[in-house]
Amino acid sequence: MNIAAGVNESFAQLSNYLIYSAMAVYTLAFLAHIAEWLFGSRSKVARTSAALAASAAGAACATPAVKVTQHGGGTALLDRPQVVVRSTSDDRGATDGIGAAGTDEQGELYGRIAISLTVLAFLLHLGGVLFRALSVGRAPWGNMYEFSTAFGVVAVGTYLMLLSLGKKVRWIGLFLVGAVLLDLGLAVTVLYAASDQLVPALHSYWLWIHVSCAMISGAMFLLGALATLLYLWRDRYEIKAAAGRSSGALASMMERLPAASTLDKFAYRANAAIFPLWTFTIIAGSIWAEAAWGHYWQWDPTETWSFITWVVYACYLHARATAGWKGRKAAYISLAGFGCFLFNYFCINIFVVGMHSYAGV
Amino acid sequence: MGTTETGAKGKAGNADAGDTADAVAEAISTAPREEAEGLDGGDDTAASADGPGLGLFGWIRWFWRQLTSMRVALILLFLLSLAAIPGSLIPQESNDPVKVQDFLKNHTTLGPIYTKLGLFHVYSSVWFAAVYLLLFISLAGCIIPRSWQFIGQLRGRPPRAPRKLDRMPAYATWTTDTEPDAVLSVARRLLRKRRYRVEPGVGSVAAEKGYLREAGNLIFHVALFGMLIAFAIATLYKSDGNKVIVQGTGFTNTLTQYDDFKHGAMFDPDAMAPFGFTLNAFHATYAPSGPQKGTPREFAADITYFGGDGKNHNTTIHVNQPLQINGNNVYLTSHGYAPVVTVRDGEGNIAYQGPVPFLPLDGNLTSQGVIKVPDALGKGGTQDQLGFQGFFVPSFVPQSGSMFSQFPALGNPVMMLTAYHGDLGMDAGLPQNVYQLDTTNKKLKQFKNADGSALAQKLAVGDTMTLPDGAGSIHFDRVDQWASFEIVHQPGNELALGSAIAMLAGLAGSLFIQRRRVWVRTTRDAADRTVVELAGLGRSESRCVGEELTVLVGELHAEAPTAADTPDTPDTPDTPDTPDTPDTPDTPDASDAPDTPDEPVEDSPENGSDKERV
């Protein structure tokens, strides 16, 4: 344990510069995304709202629309039979919006610029976190500043990874970059703590495991929560459109978002996929607590709130499988779960004294 | 087919009957249905309608069905999270009794109300226990029938192909010249290779896969009970004590040695493990500069311990590395300084010599303590007990203008003491706080200076404070360190860990494994060629059914290629807009699906019904 080894000040300085640069580039990416949405609004795409209203009118008696999708296949076997996939979910037959840029070329250009800038900002951001780690020779998440910056890396990294895998997640770009900017802004102002060594209680390899898992879970919960918020918006828009009512000022934006059912699925996948990791975070924390404090569970405020978060997300998973709770109600529960996560992170860490008091604020 | 009965209690029958994909999707889940109840409380109305006639048994049954319903389970989960909140915001006896006392002092109206509500010990309160016990009962009421059902499914066979395969979520068909039996045998081989459970039928093959999903689900929920039991064992049998040890002295694990000791209801003091240890040295390092100056960087206690084998071993206890010995864990919890003093009484005898632990008040280890000398004699040999009270400052910086320590390490250690004499009140036989002097005691008089002010002196190491009127003296010999240890015996940890691992494994299984069915059917068309039909069924959320079926189709098609002169019409099934009505002639019993009368438990809480289960 490199106790005497202090802090490499030049690396720490470099890390700070990188984080600030990343913020600047994220800001540009954010603006480019806004330009993408703005230019996209003038595109003359076929309005989905009209189509939606029509399909919804017919949907009352019709069976769910069948989406004919050809899977795989390839060119080698042109005569291979098609697999017809029938959607059994209770979507409204609404199709995914065309995307932020619509069919506008300039919008599309700005969209690509936004993503390129996000990649650049991500690299700077990642560099900032790495140099922070090098400057102190330990896991770069020992206080709230470090946790927040590393958290942003995971969130943006996950998004970029999904993009590079060809998943259609560009719609979240604007909102995610905005959220990460907010996160970094809080980190460098309110939560900032200079590069330094840790108190003995944190000298454990569990710091690597427990805290990184909490961070990854949080980042995925963030993606899930953003998708849930968009789902709630888009869902309202679809309901209004189906009823033939006008959908307010943001209609042009709403119609370019994916269908509510797609957003809901994305949110569910993010939350459900990460729920076991969140469970593991709590278990790893308990094992560490047993080694450090003598009891694996003693209702420390942070422990309690991670448990509350866990229970609320468990509620969400159960609610989604229960008639009468699906859809918007379940979405509100998942937002409540993310709210618990945020409350735990900000309020409990800063204002409530417990055994997890390592905020460094 | 016999499997219809022996299978999942009519589930297979549903699959057969329900021709719409939604209806069949229900059949793939073991999870009982909830709809009627969840939507409009159908059960409630039913129950209240014949309420008066229910009788005691009826009411119990009604209550049980409510309790084990998904809706109530959800509400209980919510309540559990709500009930956990106050304990995180209000100080708790178990974590910080001092804060509870402060709270009671500062909130004279709220305090007693909180006490009545048990808000200072939320997690051992009756109402918190009520919530989680109800939740667990509800859980048991669901898990047990569901386990039986699952065993039934495991013993049963995959349900045979529904009549209208093209109504399934994924479907493909083509015409081939290969013989039907040959196609089916290839299909069986392909499905077995993909580790499906395959059930050959007449002119068709049924296959099912992903049973581990339900198994994982059940394991997860059963493991929750393991966790509950582990908690209970820990609460009942644990013991937990603290001991302050000055370097050079030791401890043996008996009840009387502890400074304070808590234990569970079933704890047996005679069964305490025999071990002990001596603190040889304590090391602490601190951040020497920077914004975090003075924050600890490393704590280590060098000890010599003996356990069951009677031999001595040397080791070091760190903050995250407790000593594990005979089922006990010894944790290093805090540390401080113990000034070593020599007190002489009025007769000139050494009345006390040794270290006195002072308790830290702040991060820089400004410490407070008392020195009690009950055996002192006054001038002339009458008993005149001496008491000293004051502060110890490890790094006193005169320029700072502060009496507080400026750094936690020993820089310039000084003690500031005032002195008392008379009766310390120790002879009454009542237990006393060793860290406090009862200065309200009338028989205890403070030494005064000639001008009448209280006698107080700053002592560096080697200094002596002489008491007025030849009452004695105190000499500051040196500074030792003390460390405080928490000795915990908590059985049930292995069960907790095992349950946690089982929970994780079960959760992963229930969230990441897809349960799915595949059917292959061959028929002959008018031209005596073979029509192959494939259908897949899984959760609606999952694209994997379509993708998997595509691969299967590809492989099967490679061995049974499309007949040369086939028009490619069968590729697209009939228009989907066909209203539901044509189903009815085929399946007169289709209406059974939503509320299967042969389904004994309609409302177990877990994982509601349909396509998209947890």
Interface residues (C-beta under 8 A of the other chain):
Chain A: M1 I3 A4 G6 V7 C61 A62 T63 A65 V66 V68 T69 H71 G72 G73 L77 D79 R80 P81 Q82 V83 V84 V85 R86 S87 T88 S89 A193 A194 D196 Q197 L198 V199 P200 A201 H203 S204 W206 K265 Y268 A272 A273 F275 P276 T279 F280 I283 S286 I287 W288 E290 A291 A292 W293 G294 H295 Y296 W297 Q298 W299 D300 P301 T304 W305 F307 I308 V311 V312 A314 C315 L317 H318 A319 R320 A321 T322 A323 G324 W325 C340 I348 V352 G354
Chain B: T20 A21 D22 A25 A31 E34 E35 G38 L39 M70 R71 A73 L74 L77 F78 L80 S81 A84 I85 G87 S88 L89 Q92 S94 N95 V122 Y123 D166 R167 M168 P169 A170 Y171 A172 T173 W174 F231 A234 D240 T285 A287 G290 P291 Q292 T295 P296 R297 E298 F299 H318 V319 N320 Q321 P322 N329 Y331 E486 V488 Q490 N493 A496 L497 A500 I501 M503 L504 L507 A508 L511 F512 L534 S540 E541 R543 V545 G546 E547 L549 T550 V551 V553 G554 H557 P561 T562 D568 P570 D571 T572 P573 P576 D577 T578 P579 D580 P605 E606 N607 G608 S609 D610 K611 E612 R613 V614
